[in-house]
Amino acid sequence: MRPMRDDYDELQRSAKDHLWMHFARHSGFAESDIPVMVKGEGAYLYDAKGKRYLDGLAGLFVSQLGHGRTDLAEAAAKQASELAFMPLWSYAHPTAIELADKVASYAPGDLNRVFFTSGGGEAVETAWKLAKNYFKLTGKPMKHKVVSRAIAYHGTTQGALSITGLPLLKQQFEPLVPSTFRAPNTNHYRAPIHEDDAEAFGRWAADQIAVAIENEGPDTVAAVFLEPVQNAGGCFPPPPGYFQRVREICDEYDVLLVSDEVICAFGRLGHMFGADRFGYQPDMITCAKGITSGYAPLGAMIASDKLFEPFAQPQAMFAHGYTFGGHPVSTAVGLKNLQIFEEEKVLENVRDHEAAFRATLERLKDLPIVGDVRGEGYFYGIELVKDQATKESFSDEECERILYGFVSKQLYAEGLYCRADDRGDPVVQLAPPLICTQEHFDEMEQILRTVLDKAWGLF
C-alpha cells in the first residue's frame, strides 16, 4: 500500500533522524531519499512510492521462497500464540527439537548435533569456540588457531570478523581476536598459477592451506573455515578436487574443517548443503539465512557426533549460548520452510534452471565491461573490467565513480535490487529467490545489459 505524501515525508524524516542503517553511507542521503521497502510478493519488492523491483539478491541471500508467503507467516503466528519464547538453556521446546532432527537428517555424514543461534555470525562464533573447547577437552590445548581464505567474509562479530579475510573491513575495529591466518582463495579468473588448468590450480590453492598450517605449527591450528562458494570477491566456486584435497590436509594435521554455509545452505546451490554439492565431509557446518527464508531470524552450527562426545561426559558443558538462539517462533518457521522445500520441490527447481540462469547471464559477455561470469546454482558474480583481454580492473577512483556512483544507483533505478561490490575486484552479485525461472533471468539480464552498457560509456 502506498502511503500518503505526509506519511512518506514523516518516514523519511524519522529514518534520517533516528535509524542507523547497516553498512550505510548516511551522508549519501543528505540530499536524497532513503529507499523504503514496504511490501514483497514472490520475486518482487515494492517501495513506499509503489515502484516494483525484481529482488535479484533474495534480500541478502535469504529469501529462498520469495516474499509474501502467508503459510510461513501463519506458522509464526500460531507458534507465538502458543509459546512465544523459551530459551534452550537446559530446557527445550518442541519446534527446536523437531527442527534439529530435520536439519540433522539433511546434514552429511555424522553431523547430527544442531546448536541454534540467532544468525550466521553467531554460528561462526560458535564453531570457533567449539573447536577450541573440543581440543582442550581431548588433550590438545594448544590447538586454537584458524585458517581462512583471502577476501572471504565470515561475519562482523569480533571472532567472525577476525576470521574474515577483508583487511579494509577489519582495520577500524582492531585489535581483534588474534590467531587467524589466510590462505589463497579459488578465484581462477585471476589465478596466480595454473591459469589454464582448473584442477591443478585447485590442488595448488588447497596445498597453500597445508603451508599455512605448517607455518603456524599443526599442534596450534584448530580449524579451517571455508565457504563452498566464496561470497566476497564475487562468487568463487571450488575447482575440481579442491575440497577433497582440503579434507585430506585437515585429516593429516588433525584440523577441523568448517563449511561456512550461511549463504550456500538450504538450496542456494541446488542442494540442502553446499558440502553435498561438491562431495566433501566437513566436521561442522555453519548456516543461517535460508533456513527460514527470512521470515524469522535463525542460524545454526551443526557438529559431528565426534565433536559432541566430550561434552556428553559427566559434569561436562559447552558454556556457550544465546538468548534468542532456537527461538520458538523462528524454529516453527524453519520447520514450515523446509516442509515447503519438500512439497514444492524447491531444490529441484534450482537444479532444473541453474544452467539456464548461467547461460542467460553469460550473454552479457558480449559487453566489453564484463570480464567474468562465475558461480553455481542461483549464486553468481559478474566481474567488471576495463579491458577484457588483459583483465585490467578499475582503480579505486573508478570504482567509486562507476560502480558506486553509477552502476549501483542505476540498477536500482531500473528496477533491479542486487549488489554492486568491490571487496576484491568490482562485481555485481546475483542470488535471486529459488522460485525464479527464465522470465526472471531475462528481466535481470535486460536491466544489467542496459546499465552496464551505459557504464562502459563513462570511461
C-alpha positions as CSV (number, residue, x, y, z in Angstrom):
1,M,0.0,0.0,0.0
2,R,1.4,3.4,-1.0
3,P,1.4,5.8,1.9
4,M,0.0,9.4,1.7
5,R,2.6,12.0,1.0
6,D,2.6,13.3,4.6
7,D,3.2,9.8,5.8
8,Y,6.1,9.3,3.4
9,D,7.7,12.6,4.4
10,E,7.4,11.6,8.0
11,L,9.0,8.2,7.3
12,Q,12.0,10.0,5.7
13,R,12.4,12.4,8.5
14,S,12.3,9.7,11.1
15,A,14.7,7.5,9.2
16,K,17.2,10.3,8.8
17,D,16.9,11.4,12.4
18,H,16.8,8.0,14.2
19,L,17.6,5.0,12.1
20,W,21.2,3.8,12.0
21,M,21.3,1.6,8.9
22,H,23.8,-1.2,8.5
23,F,26.8,-0.8,6.2
24,A,25.3,2.5,5.0
25,R,26.9,5.8,4.0
26,H,24.4,8.1,5.7
27,S,25.9,11.2,4.1
28,G,24.7,9.9,0.8
29,F,21.1,10.6,1.9
30,A,21.6,14.2,2.8
31,E,20.0,15.4,-0.4
32,S,18.1,12.3,-1.4
33,D,15.5,9.9,0.0
34,I,16.3,6.7,1.8
35,P,14.8,3.8,-0.1
36,V,12.0,2.4,2.0
37,M,10.5,-1.0,1.1
38,V,7.0,-1.7,2.2
39,K,5.9,-4.9,0.5
40,G,7.2,-8.2,-1.0
41,E,5.4,-10.5,-3.3
42,G,7.0,-13.6,-4.9
43,A,10.3,-12.4,-6.5
44,Y,9.4,-8.7,-6.3
45,L,9.8,-5.9,-3.8
46,Y,7.7,-2.7,-3.6
47,D,8.9,0.6,-2.2
48,A,6.9,3.3,-0.4
49,K,6.1,5.0,-3.6
50,G,4.7,1.9,-5.2
51,K,7.6,1.1,-7.5
52,R,8.3,-2.6,-8.2
53,Y,11.8,-4.1,-8.1
54,L,13.0,-7.6,-9.0
55,D,14.7,-9.0,-5.9
56,G,18.0,-10.2,-7.5
57,L,19.7,-10.8,-4.2
58,A,16.9,-12.7,-2.2
59,G,17.0,-9.8,0.3
60,L,20.5,-10.7,1.4
61,F,20.9,-14.3,0.1
62,V,17.9,-15.1,2.4
63,S,14.5,-15.1,0.8
64,Q,14.7,-18.6,-0.8
65,L,10.9,-19.0,-1.1
66,G,10.2,-15.4,-2.1
67,H,8.1,-12.8,-0.4
68,G,4.5,-12.7,0.9
69,R,4.1,-16.3,1.9
70,T,1.1,-16.4,4.2
71,D,1.8,-20.0,5.1
72,L,5.1,-19.0,6.8
73,A,3.5,-16.0,8.4
74,E,0.7,-18.2,9.8
75,A,3.3,-20.7,11.2
76,A,4.9,-17.9,13.1
77,A,1.6,-16.5,14.4
78,K,0.4,-19.9,15.5
79,Q,3.6,-20.6,17.4
80,A,3.7,-17.1,19.0
81,S,0.2,-17.7,20.3
82,E,1.2,-21.0,21.9
83,L,4.7,-20.4,23.2
84,A,6.3,-17.1,22.2
85,F,9.6,-17.6,24.0
86,M,11.6,-20.2,25.8
87,P,15.4,-20.4,25.9
88,L,17.4,-23.5,25.2
89,W,19.5,-23.1,28.3
90,S,19.0,-26.6,29.8
91,Y,15.4,-26.6,28.6
92,A,13.8,-27.4,25.3
93,H,10.7,-26.9,23.3
94,P,9.0,-28.9,20.5
95,T,9.8,-26.8,17.5
96,A,13.6,-26.6,18.3
97,I,13.7,-30.4,18.9
98,E,11.8,-31.1,15.6
99,L,13.9,-28.7,13.5
100,A,17.1,-30.0,14.9
101,D,16.0,-33.5,13.9
102,K,15.0,-32.3,10.4
103,V,18.3,-30.4,9.9
104,A,20.4,-33.3,11.1
105,S,18.5,-35.6,8.7
106,Y,19.7,-33.4,5.8
107,A,23.3,-32.9,7.0
108,P,26.0,-35.0,5.5
109,G,27.7,-37.9,7.4
110,D,27.5,-37.9,11.2
111,L,26.7,-34.2,11.6
112,N,23.9,-34.9,14.0
113,R,24.1,-32.2,16.6
114,V,22.4,-28.9,15.9
115,F,23.3,-25.8,18.1
116,F,20.8,-23.0,17.2
117,T,21.9,-19.3,17.1
118,S,20.2,-16.1,16.0
119,G,22.1,-15.7,12.8
120,G,25.2,-16.5,10.8
121,G,27.8,-14.5,12.6
122,E,26.8,-16.2,15.9
123,A,27.0,-19.6,14.2
124,V,30.6,-18.9,13.1
125,E,31.5,-17.7,16.7
126,T,30.0,-20.9,18.0
127,A,32.0,-23.1,15.6
128,W,35.3,-21.5,16.6
129,K,34.6,-21.7,20.3
130,L,33.6,-25.3,19.9
131,A,36.8,-26.1,18.0
132,K,39.0,-24.6,20.8
133,N,36.9,-26.2,23.6
134,Y,37.0,-29.6,21.9
135,F,40.7,-29.7,21.6
136,K,41.2,-28.6,25.2
137,L,39.0,-31.4,26.4
138,T,40.8,-34.0,24.2
139,G,44.3,-33.3,25.3
140,K,45.5,-30.8,22.7
141,P,45.0,-27.4,24.4
142,M,47.4,-25.5,22.1
143,K,45.2,-26.0,19.1
144,H,43.2,-22.8,18.8
145,K,44.2,-21.0,15.5
146,V,42.1,-20.7,12.4
147,V,43.0,-20.6,8.7
148,S,40.5,-19.0,6.3
149,R,40.9,-17.5,2.8
150,A,41.8,-14.1,1.4
151,I,38.9,-11.8,0.7
152,A,36.5,-14.2,2.5
153,Y,33.7,-12.8,4.7
154,H,32.6,-14.7,7.7
155,G,30.7,-12.2,9.8
156,T,31.0,-9.0,11.8
157,T,31.3,-10.1,15.5
158,Q,34.8,-9.9,17.0
159,G,35.7,-13.6,16.4
160,A,33.9,-13.9,13.0
161,L,35.5,-10.6,11.8
162,S,38.9,-11.9,12.8
163,I,38.3,-15.0,10.6
164,T,37.2,-12.7,7.8
165,G,39.9,-12.0,5.1
166,L,39.0,-8.4,4.2
167,P,41.5,-6.0,5.7
168,L,39.6,-2.8,5.0
169,L,36.5,-4.2,6.8
170,K,38.6,-5.1,9.8
171,Q,41.1,-2.3,10.5
172,Q,38.7,0.2,12.1
173,F,37.8,-2.5,14.8
174,E,41.3,-3.7,15.6
175,P,42.7,-5.2,17.7
176,L,40.5,-8.2,17.0
177,V,40.8,-11.8,18.3
178,P,44.3,-13.0,17.5
179,S,45.4,-16.3,15.8
180,T,43.7,-16.2,12.4
181,F,45.6,-16.7,9.2
182,R,44.9,-16.5,5.5
183,A,45.4,-18.8,2.5
184,P,44.6,-18.0,-1.2
185,N,41.0,-18.2,-2.4
186,T,39.8,-20.1,-5.5
187,N,39.4,-17.1,-7.9
188,H,40.5,-19.0,-11.1
189,Y,39.9,-15.9,-13.2
190,R,42.8,-14.2,-11.5
191,A,44.8,-17.3,-10.7
192,P,48.5,-16.5,-9.9
193,I,49.4,-20.0,-11.1
194,H,47.9,-22.7,-13.4
195,E,45.5,-20.3,-15.1
196,D,44.8,-22.8,-17.8
197,D,44.3,-25.8,-15.6
198,A,41.5,-25.5,-13.1
199,E,42.3,-28.8,-11.3
200,A,46.0,-28.0,-10.9
201,F,45.0,-24.6,-9.7
202,G,42.7,-26.1,-7.1
203,R,45.4,-28.5,-5.9
204,W,47.8,-25.6,-5.5
205,A,45.2,-23.5,-3.6
206,A,44.4,-26.4,-1.3
207,D,48.0,-27.1,-0.7
208,Q,48.5,-23.5,0.5
209,I,46.2,-24.3,3.4
210,A,48.7,-27.0,4.3
211,V,51.5,-24.4,4.1
212,A,49.6,-22.1,6.4
213,I,49.1,-24.9,8.9
214,E,52.8,-25.9,8.7
215,N,53.9,-22.3,9.1
216,E,51.9,-21.9,12.3
217,G,52.6,-25.4,13.6
218,P,50.0,-28.2,13.3
219,D,49.8,-28.5,17.1
220,T,48.4,-25.0,17.3
221,V,45.8,-25.0,14.4
222,A,42.3,-25.9,15.4
223,A,40.2,-25.3,12.3
224,V,39.9,-24.3,8.7
225,F,36.8,-22.1,7.7
226,L,35.8,-22.3,4.1
227,E,32.6,-21.4,2.1
228,P,31.6,-23.9,-0.6
229,V,31.3,-21.0,-3.0
230,Q,33.1,-17.9,-1.6
231,N,30.9,-14.9,-1.4
232,A,33.2,-11.9,-1.1
233,G,35.1,-11.1,-4.2
234,G,32.2,-12.3,-6.3
235,C,31.3,-16.0,-6.1
236,F,34.4,-18.1,-6.4
237,P,33.5,-21.8,-7.0
238,P,35.9,-24.5,-5.9
239,P,38.0,-26.1,-8.7
240,P,37.6,-29.8,-9.2
241,G,39.1,-31.8,-6.4
242,Y,39.7,-28.8,-4.2
243,F,37.6,-29.8,-1.2
244,Q,38.7,-33.4,-1.4
245,R,42.4,-32.3,-1.1
246,V,41.4,-29.9,1.8
247,R,39.8,-32.8,3.6
248,E,43.0,-34.9,3.2
249,I,45.0,-32.0,4.6
250,C,42.7,-31.5,7.6
251,D,42.8,-35.2,8.4
252,E,46.6,-35.3,8.1
253,Y,47.1,-32.4,10.6
254,D,44.1,-33.2,12.9
255,V,42.4,-29.9,12.0
256,L,38.6,-29.4,11.9
257,L,37.0,-28.5,8.5
258,V,34.2,-26.0,9.0
259,S,32.0,-25.5,6.0
260,D,30.6,-21.9,6.4
261,E,27.3,-22.2,4.6
262,V,25.5,-19.2,5.9
263,I,24.8,-18.3,2.2
264,C,25.2,-21.7,0.5
265,A,23.0,-23.9,2.6
266,F,19.3,-24.5,2.0
267,G,19.1,-24.6,-1.7
268,R,21.3,-21.7,-2.9
269,L,23.4,-24.3,-4.8
270,G,20.6,-26.7,-5.6
271,H,21.2,-28.9,-2.5
272,M,20.4,-28.5,1.2
273,F,24.1,-28.1,1.8
274,G,27.0,-27.0,-0.4
275,A,29.1,-29.8,1.0
276,D,26.7,-32.2,-0.7
277,R,27.0,-30.2,-4.0
278,F,30.8,-30.6,-4.0
279,G,31.1,-34.0,-2.3
280,Y,33.1,-33.4,0.9
281,Q,32.5,-34.2,4.5
282,P,33.0,-31.3,7.0
283,D,33.3,-31.6,10.7
284,M,31.0,-28.6,11.2
285,I,28.6,-26.6,9.1
286,T,27.5,-23.1,10.0
287,C,24.3,-21.9,8.4
288,A,21.5,-19.3,8.7
289,K,19.6,-17.1,6.2
290,G,17.7,-19.6,4.1
291,I,16.8,-21.9,7.0
292,T,13.7,-19.7,7.5
293,S,13.7,-17.9,4.1
294,G,14.0,-14.8,6.1
295,Y,10.6,-15.0,7.8
296,A,12.3,-15.1,11.2
297,P,15.9,-14.8,12.3
298,L,17.7,-18.1,12.9
299,G,21.1,-19.7,12.5
300,A,22.8,-23.0,13.4
301,M,26.1,-24.7,13.9
302,I,25.9,-28.4,13.0
303,A,28.6,-30.6,14.6
304,S,29.6,-34.2,14.2
305,D,29.0,-36.8,16.9
306,K,32.7,-36.9,17.5
307,L,32.8,-33.2,18.5
308,F,29.8,-33.7,20.8
309,E,31.2,-36.8,22.6
310,P,33.5,-34.9,25.1
311,F,30.5,-32.8,26.2
312,A,28.4,-35.9,26.9
313,Q,30.7,-36.8,29.8
314,P,29.7,-36.3,33.4
315,Q,30.0,-32.6,34.5
316,A,31.0,-31.5,31.0
317,M,29.3,-28.5,29.5
318,F,29.7,-26.3,26.4
319,A,29.5,-23.0,28.3
320,H,28.1,-21.0,25.4
321,G,24.6,-19.9,24.3
322,Y,22.4,-17.0,23.0
323,T,19.1,-15.7,24.5
324,F,17.3,-15.9,21.2
325,G,19.1,-19.0,19.7
326,G,16.5,-21.5,18.7
327,H,13.6,-19.1,19.4
328,P,10.3,-21.0,19.3
329,V,8.8,-18.8,16.6
330,S,11.9,-19.0,14.4
331,T,12.2,-22.7,14.7
332,A,8.5,-23.1,13.9
333,V,9.0,-21.1,10.7
334,G,12.1,-23.1,9.9
335,L,10.1,-26.3,10.1
336,K,7.4,-24.9,7.8
337,N,10.0,-23.6,5.4
338,L,11.7,-27.0,5.0
339,Q,8.3,-28.6,4.6
340,I,7.6,-26.3,1.7
341,F,11.0,-27.1,0.2
342,E,10.0,-30.7,0.0
343,E,6.4,-30.2,-1.1
344,E,7.2,-27.6,-3.8
345,K,10.5,-29.3,-4.9
346,V,12.5,-26.1,-4.4
347,L,15.9,-27.9,-4.8
348,E,14.7,-29.5,-8.0
349,N,13.7,-26.1,-9.3
350,V,17.2,-24.7,-8.8
351,R,18.8,-27.8,-10.5
352,D,16.4,-27.7,-13.3
353,H,17.0,-24.0,-14.1
354,E,20.6,-23.3,-13.0
355,A,22.0,-24.0,-16.5
356,A,19.6,-21.5,-18.0
357,F,20.4,-18.9,-15.3
358,R,24.1,-19.3,-16.2
359,A,23.5,-19.1,-19.9
360,T,21.4,-16.0,-19.6
361,L,24.0,-14.2,-17.6
362,E,26.8,-15.3,-19.9
363,R,25.0,-13.5,-22.7
364,L,26.4,-10.3,-21.0
365,K,30.0,-11.3,-22.0
366,D,29.5,-9.5,-25.3
367,L,29.7,-6.3,-23.3
368,P,33.3,-5.0,-23.1
369,I,32.9,-4.2,-19.4
370,V,32.1,-7.8,-18.4
371,G,35.2,-9.8,-17.7
372,D,33.9,-12.9,-16.0
373,V,30.6,-14.6,-15.1
374,R,31.0,-17.2,-12.3
375,G,29.1,-19.1,-9.7
376,E,26.9,-22.1,-9.1
377,G,23.2,-22.8,-8.6
378,Y,21.4,-19.5,-8.0
379,F,24.5,-17.6,-6.8
380,Y,26.5,-15.6,-9.4
381,G,29.0,-12.8,-9.7
382,I,29.7,-10.7,-12.7
383,E,33.2,-9.2,-12.6
384,L,33.6,-5.8,-14.3
385,V,36.8,-4.9,-16.1
386,K,38.4,-2.0,-18.1
387,D,39.9,-4.5,-20.7
388,Q,38.6,-8.0,-21.3
389,A,41.8,-9.1,-23.0
390,T,44.2,-8.0,-20.2
391,K,41.6,-8.3,-17.3
392,E,42.6,-4.8,-16.2
393,S,40.5,-3.8,-13.3
394,F,39.2,-0.4,-12.1
395,S,41.2,2.0,-10.0
396,D,39.8,2.9,-6.6
397,E,38.6,6.2,-8.1
398,E,36.9,4.5,-11.0
399,C,35.2,2.0,-8.6
400,E,33.9,4.9,-6.6
401,R,32.7,6.8,-9.7
402,I,31.4,4.0,-11.8
403,L,30.5,1.1,-9.5
404,Y,29.0,3.1,-6.7
405,G,28.3,6.4,-8.4
406,F,26.5,4.9,-11.3
407,V,26.1,1.1,-11.6
408,S,24.6,0.6,-8.1
409,K,22.3,3.5,-8.3
410,Q,21.2,2.9,-11.9
411,L,20.4,-0.8,-11.3
412,Y,18.1,0.2,-8.5
413,A,16.6,3.0,-10.7
414,E,15.9,0.4,-13.4
415,G,14.1,-1.9,-11.0
416,L,16.7,-4.5,-10.1
417,Y,17.7,-4.9,-6.4
418,C,21.1,-6.6,-6.3
419,R,24.6,-5.9,-5.1
420,A,27.5,-3.9,-6.6
421,D,30.6,-4.7,-4.6
422,D,34.3,-4.0,-4.7
423,R,35.6,-6.2,-1.9
424,G,38.3,-7.6,-4.1
425,D,37.7,-6.7,-7.7
426,P,34.4,-4.9,-8.8
427,V,31.5,-7.3,-9.2
428,V,27.7,-7.3,-9.5
429,Q,26.3,-10.2,-7.4
430,L,23.0,-12.0,-8.1
431,A,21.3,-14.5,-5.9
432,P,17.6,-14.5,-6.6
433,P,14.8,-16.3,-4.7
434,L,14.9,-20.0,-5.5
435,I,11.4,-19.8,-7.1
436,C,12.7,-17.8,-10.0
437,T,12.6,-19.1,-13.6
438,Q,13.5,-17.9,-17.1
439,E,11.2,-14.8,-17.1
440,H,13.1,-13.5,-14.1
441,F,16.5,-14.3,-15.5
442,D,15.6,-12.5,-18.7
443,E,14.5,-9.4,-16.8
444,M,17.8,-9.4,-14.8
445,E,19.8,-9.7,-18.0
446,Q,18.0,-6.9,-19.8
447,I,18.4,-4.5,-16.9
448,L,22.0,-5.4,-16.4
449,R,22.7,-5.0,-20.1
450,T,21.1,-1.6,-20.2
451,V,23.1,-0.3,-17.2
452,L,26.4,-2.0,-17.9
453,D,26.4,-0.7,-21.5
454,K,25.9,2.8,-20.2
455,A,28.6,2.3,-17.6
456,W,31.1,1.4,-20.3
457,G,30.4,4.8,-21.9
458,L,31.6,6.6,-18.7
459,F,35.3,5.6,-19.2
